[in-house]
Amino acid sequence: MHVCVLGAGIVGLATAWLLVQQGHEVTVLDRAVPGAGASGGNGAQLSYSYVQPLADPSIWAQLPKLLLSPDSPLKLRPQLDPLQWRWGVAFLAACNARTSRDTTARLLALAAESRTGFERMRAELAPDCDFSATGKLVLYANEAGLAGARAQVELQRTMGSVQRLVSPDECVAIEPALARYAGQIVGAVHTPSECAADCLKVCEALARALQARGTRFLLDTEVRGFDVRQGRIAAAKTSEGDLPADAFVMALGTASHRLARTLGTWLPVYPLKGYSITVDVDPAPGAAPQVSVTDSARKVVFARIGGRLRVAGMAELVGHDASIPAARIDSLVAATRAVFPGASAMTDLQPWTGMRPATPTGLPILGRLPNAPQNMLFNTGHGALGFTLAFGSAQRVAAALGK
């Protein structure tokens, strides 16, 4: 079967990889180069065992800050955008304990599948992607936050996750680079099995491997619509002409909503804007972290990728604004200097922004939808977990194609 994968981010490339493994002929189409979108400068963490959804009951108490504070790491700026309002209402409706528990269970199951798929790919390709498996610490600055973390750890324990709460002293024993920040920590969640890697390097390695196996890449090519006949897509209409295929997979991130609308399909996918910097690290022992670290109060993650430190964070519902305000980069620099004051000279920041494709609940949209053409499969809406969930999502979409 000839399958056209729309999107060359980590989700689309993982899907193409699985489809090629199954013997399908694959074409990958993207308006840019592999990994150029939300995959390129993401947080680099592979969070297989700690997946607390953004839609959580605690959001209600944070609403005034989300709406009004210029310094909030989570920012909502209402606009004259029906999608934003419809998404926002659905998001708030999902901020309840039952939905959060259900989402957590489903994300953990998908993440476990994804770990298996990612490891299988690594075993075959051995990509040079600065992979590490040094675990993760999620830091909490107050007792209220730690109490919420305790409840999440207990919930995830019933679902098979292995993690524990640790004291500030234990944090420093696990990650010595936290020594000068320990006084700001009341506790943390330690998940020893978590990993990190450079997602862009993974994308580039997958693209090379796919091309070597005969996959056709149409880059710098934009999808403008579809030729639909008798409930099936005959071809994708692109800037380079019509592209026929037997089946299509939409893995276009935040662009998925607009294109799905041309098919009469509503996808609750909205951009969740994030930022990152990538800095060279001081190689001295204890200067920069080896363990991945998430500062829950700042909503900032720190991931070691080779001789660099990726610092990423913030979540803004501000539409498709791709600008990089200096204040947001300054905030990431300040967070790095506060948490890891000796990690880097911070001379070359490599500022980046990306639009994470988020659904209200945090669950991605996978497979066929009842009101869409039967040969269109969806693989989008992963939010901040695209890298983590990519290979599990690909497996489910590839399995759905055969049904």
C-alpha positions in Angstrom: 0.0 0.0 0.0 1.2 3.5 -0.8 0.8 5.7 2.3 1.4 9.5 2.3 2.5 10.8 5.7 1.8 14.5 6.1 4.4 15.9 8.5 8.1 15.3 9.0 8.3 16.0 12.7 9.1 13.2 15.2 5.5 11.9 15.1 5.3 11.8 11.3 8.8 10.3 10.9 8.1 7.6 13.6 4.9 6.8 11.7 6.8 6.5 8.4 9.4 4.3 10.0 6.8 1.9 11.4 5.0 1.8 8.0 8.2 1.1 6.1 8.9 -1.7 8.6 5.5 -3.2 7.7 6.4 -3.2 4.0 4.4 -0.2 2.8 5.5 2.3 0.2 5.8 5.7 2.0 5.9 9.3 0.9 6.6 12.0 3.5 5.5 15.5 2.8 6.3 18.6 4.8 6.5 22.4 4.1 10.0 22.5 5.8 12.8 20.0 6.6 12.6 17.1 9.0 12.3 18.2 12.6 11.9 21.9 11.8 8.6 22.4 13.7 7.8 21.7 17.3 10.3 18.8 17.4 13.4 20.8 16.7 14.1 22.5 20.0 11.8 20.7 22.4 12.5 19.8 26.0 14.4 16.6 25.0 13.0 14.6 27.9 11.5 11.2 27.3 9.0 11.1 30.1 7.7 7.6 30.0 6.7 7.2 33.6 5.6 10.7 34.8 2.9 12.1 32.6 0.8 14.4 34.8 -1.7 16.1 32.4 -1.9 19.8 32.1 -5.6 19.6 32.5 -5.7 19.1 36.2 -8.0 20.2 39.0 -5.3 22.6 40.3 -5.7 24.8 37.2 -8.9 26.4 38.7 -7.0 28.0 41.5 -4.4 29.3 39.0 -6.8 30.9 36.6 -6.4 34.5 37.8 -2.6 34.3 37.4 -3.0 32.5 34.0 -5.2 35.3 32.7 -3.5 38.4 34.3 0.1 37.8 35.3 2.8 38.7 32.7 5.3 36.4 34.5 3.2 33.3 34.7 4.8 30.2 33.0 1.3 29.3 31.9 -0.3 32.0 30.0 -3.8 32.4 28.4 -4.5 35.5 26.4 -8.1 35.4 25.1 -8.4 36.4 21.4 -11.1 36.7 18.8 -10.5 33.1 17.8 -13.5 30.6 18.0 -11.0 27.7 18.1 -9.3 29.2 21.2 -12.5 29.7 23.1 -13.9 26.3 22.2 -10.6 24.7 23.1 -10.4 26.6 26.3 -13.9 25.7 27.5 -13.2 22.0 26.7 -9.8 22.3 28.6 -11.5 23.7 31.7 -14.1 21.0 31.5 -11.3 18.4 31.6 -9.7 20.0 34.7 -11.3 17.5 37.1 -10.0 14.5 39.0 -11.7 11.8 37.1 -10.6 13.0 33.7 -7.1 13.6 34.9 -6.9 10.0 36.3 -8.2 8.5 33.1 -5.8 10.6 31.0 -2.9 9.6 33.1 -3.7 5.9 32.7 -4.0 6.2 29.0 -0.9 8.3 28.5 1.2 5.9 30.7 0.0 2.9 28.6 0.8 4.7 25.3 4.2 5.8 26.8 5.1 2.3 27.7 4.4 1.2 24.1 6.5 4.2 22.9 9.5 3.2 25.0 9.5 -0.2 23.4 9.2 1.2 19.9 11.9 3.8 20.5 14.3 1.2 21.9 13.7 -1.0 18.9 14.5 1.8 16.6 17.7 2.6 18.5 18.8 -1.0 18.4 18.5 -1.0 14.6 19.7 2.5 13.7 22.0 3.4 16.6 21.3 7.1 15.9 23.8 9.7 17.2 21.3 11.6 19.3 22.9 12.2 22.7 20.7 9.6 24.3 20.9 9.2 28.1 19.0 7.1 30.7 20.0 8.9 33.9 16.5 9.4 35.3 14.5 12.5 36.2 13.8 14.7 39.2 10.7 16.9 39.4 11.3 19.6 42.0 8.7 21.2 44.3 9.1 24.4 46.1 6.3 24.2 48.6 4.3 21.6 50.6 1.1 22.1 48.6 2.9 21.2 45.4 4.6 18.2 47.0 1.2 17.0 48.3 -0.2 17.0 44.8 2.9 15.2 43.6 2.5 12.6 46.3 -1.1 11.9 45.1 0.1 11.7 41.5 2.9 9.3 42.4 0.5 7.1 44.3 -1.9 7.1 41.3 0.9 6.2 38.9 2.2 3.5 41.2 -1.1 1.7 40.8 -0.5 1.9 37.0 2.9 0.4 37.1 5.2 3.4 37.4 8.3 3.1 39.6 9.2 6.4 41.3 9.5 7.9 44.8 9.4 11.1 46.8 12.9 12.2 47.9 14.2 14.9 50.2 16.3 17.9 49.3 19.4 16.1 50.5 18.5 13.0 48.4 18.0 15.3 45.4 21.6 16.5 45.8 22.9 12.9 46.2 21.1 12.0 42.9 22.2 15.2 41.1 25.1 17.0 42.7 24.6 20.0 40.5 21.6 20.9 42.6 23.7 21.5 45.7 23.4 25.3 45.6 19.7 25.1 45.0 18.7 22.6 47.6 17.5 25.3 50.0 14.7 26.2 47.6 13.4 22.6 47.4 11.0 21.0 49.8 11.1 17.6 48.0 11.0 16.0 44.6 9.8 13.0 42.6 12.6 10.8 41.4 11.9 8.5 38.4 15.1 6.6 37.8 14.0 5.1 34.4 13.4 8.3 32.5 15.5 9.2 29.5 16.6 12.2 27.3 17.8 12.7 23.7 18.1 15.3 21.0 14.8 15.0 19.2 16.1 16.9 16.1 19.0 14.5 15.8 16.5 11.6 16.0 14.4 13.2 13.3 17.5 13.6 11.0 18.6 10.0 11.6 15.1 8.7 10.8 14.9 10.8 7.6 18.3 9.4 6.4 17.3 5.9 7.2 13.9 6.2 5.5 15.5 7.7 2.4 18.0 4.8 2.3 15.1 2.4 2.4 13.4 4.1 -0.6 11.0 6.5 1.1 10.2 9.5 -1.0 10.4 13.0 0.7 8.6 16.0 -0.7 10.0 18.9 1.4 9.3 22.6 1.0 5.8 21.4 -0.1 2.6 22.6 1.4 -0.7 20.7 1.6 -3.6 22.9 0.5 -6.5 20.5 0.5 -7.7 17.1 -0.7 -9.4 15.5 -3.7 -12.2 13.5 -2.0 -14.2 11.0 -4.0 -16.9 8.8 -2.6 -15.8 9.1 1.0 -12.1 8.5 0.2 -9.2 10.8 -0.5 -7.9 10.3 -4.0 -5.0 12.8 -3.7 -3.6 15.5 -1.5 -3.6 18.9 -3.3 -0.1 20.4 -2.7 1.9 23.4 -3.8 3.7 21.0 -6.2 0.6 19.4 -7.6 -1.7 16.5 -6.7 -0.2 13.6 -4.8 -2.2 10.4 -5.0 -1.9 7.6 -2.5 -3.9 4.7 -1.1 -4.0 6.1 2.5 -2.9 9.3 4.3 -1.7 10.0 7.8 -2.1 13.5 9.1 0.8 14.3 11.5 1.0 18.0 10.9 0.9 19.2 14.5 -0.9 22.5 14.9 -1.7 22.7 11.2 -3.8 19.6 11.5 -6.9 21.5 12.6 -7.0 23.8 9.6 -6.5 20.9 7.1 -9.0 18.7 8.9 -11.6 21.5 8.5 -11.3 21.2 4.7 -12.5 17.6 5.1 -15.4 18.7 7.3 -13.7 17.3 10.4 -13.2 19.1 13.7 -9.9 18.4 15.5 -9.6 20.0 19.0 -6.0 20.9 18.4 -4.6 24.3 19.5 -1.0 25.5 19.7 0.6 25.5 23.1 3.6 27.7 22.6 6.8 26.9 24.3 10.4 28.2 24.3 13.9 26.8 24.8 17.5 27.7 24.9 20.4 25.3 24.3 23.7 26.1 25.9 27.2 24.6 26.2 27.9 23.2 29.6 30.9 23.5 32.0 32.4 20.0 31.9 33.6 20.3 35.6 32.0 17.6 37.8 28.9 18.8 39.5 28.6 22.0 37.5 25.9 21.0 35.1 23.2 18.3 35.6 23.4 14.8 34.2 20.0 13.9 35.4 16.9 15.5 33.7 15.3 18.0 36.0 11.9 19.7 36.0 11.3 22.7 38.1 7.5 22.4 38.7 7.1 26.0 40.0 8.7 27.6 37.0 7.4 25.0 34.5 10.9 24.7 33.1 12.8 21.5 32.2 16.5 20.9 32.0 17.8 18.0 29.9 21.5 17.1 29.3 22.1 16.3 25.6 25.8 15.5 25.2 27.9 18.6 26.0 24.8 20.8 25.9 22.0 21.7 28.3 18.5 22.1 26.8 16.4 24.4 28.9 12.7 24.5 27.8 9.5 25.7 29.3 6.4 27.8 29.5 3.0 27.1 27.9 1.2 29.9 26.2 -2.2 29.8 24.5 -1.7 32.8 22.3 -2.4 31.5 18.8 0.2 31.0 16.1 2.4 33.9 17.1 6.0 32.6 16.4 7.8 35.6 17.8 10.4 35.1 20.6 10.0 37.8 23.2 13.2 38.7 24.9 11.5 38.4 28.3 10.7 34.7 27.8 14.3 33.9 26.9 15.5 36.0 29.8 13.2 33.9 32.1 14.9 30.7 30.9 18.3 32.2 31.5 17.3 33.3 35.0 15.9 29.9 35.8 19.2 28.2 34.7 21.3 30.6 36.7 19.0 30.0 39.8 18.8 26.2 39.6 22.3 25.4 38.1 24.4 28.6 38.7 27.6 26.9 37.5 26.2 25.0 34.6 27.2 27.3 31.7 28.7 30.6 30.7 25.5 31.3 28.8 27.3 32.9 25.9 25.4 31.3 23.0 21.7 30.7 23.9 20.2 29.4 20.6 16.7 30.7 21.4 13.8 28.7 19.9 10.1 28.6 20.0 7.7 25.9 19.0 4.0 25.3 18.7 3.0 22.1 20.6 -0.3 20.6 19.2 -2.4 20.3 22.3 -5.8 18.7 22.9 -7.9 19.8 25.8 -7.4 16.6 27.8 -3.8 16.0 26.7 -4.7 12.8 24.8 -3.5 12.6 21.2 -5.9 11.9 18.3 -4.9 8.6 16.8 -6.3 6.5 13.9 -9.5 7.0 12.0 -12.4 9.3 12.9 -16.0 8.5 12.0 -16.7 11.8 10.2 -13.5 11.8 8.1 -12.6 10.0 4.9 -12.0 6.3 5.6 -8.4 6.3 4.2 -7.3 9.3 6.4 -5.7 8.4 9.7 -4.8 11.0 12.3 -1.7 11.2 14.5 -1.7 14.6 16.2 -2.5 16.4 19.4 0.4 15.2 21.5 1.0 18.5 23.3 4.3 18.6 25.1 4.7 14.8 24.9 5.2 14.4 21.2 8.8 13.0 21.6 7.7 10.7 24.4 4.7 9.3 22.7 5.8 9.3 19.0 6.7 5.6 18.6 3.7 4.3 20.6 1.4 6.5 18.6 3.0 5.3 15.4 2.4 1.7 16.3 -1.2 2.4 17.0 -1.7 4.2 13.7 0.1 1.5 11.8 -2.1 -1.1 13.4 -5.2 0.9 12.6 -4.2 1.0 8.9 -4.4 -2.7 8.7 -7.9 -2.9 10.1 
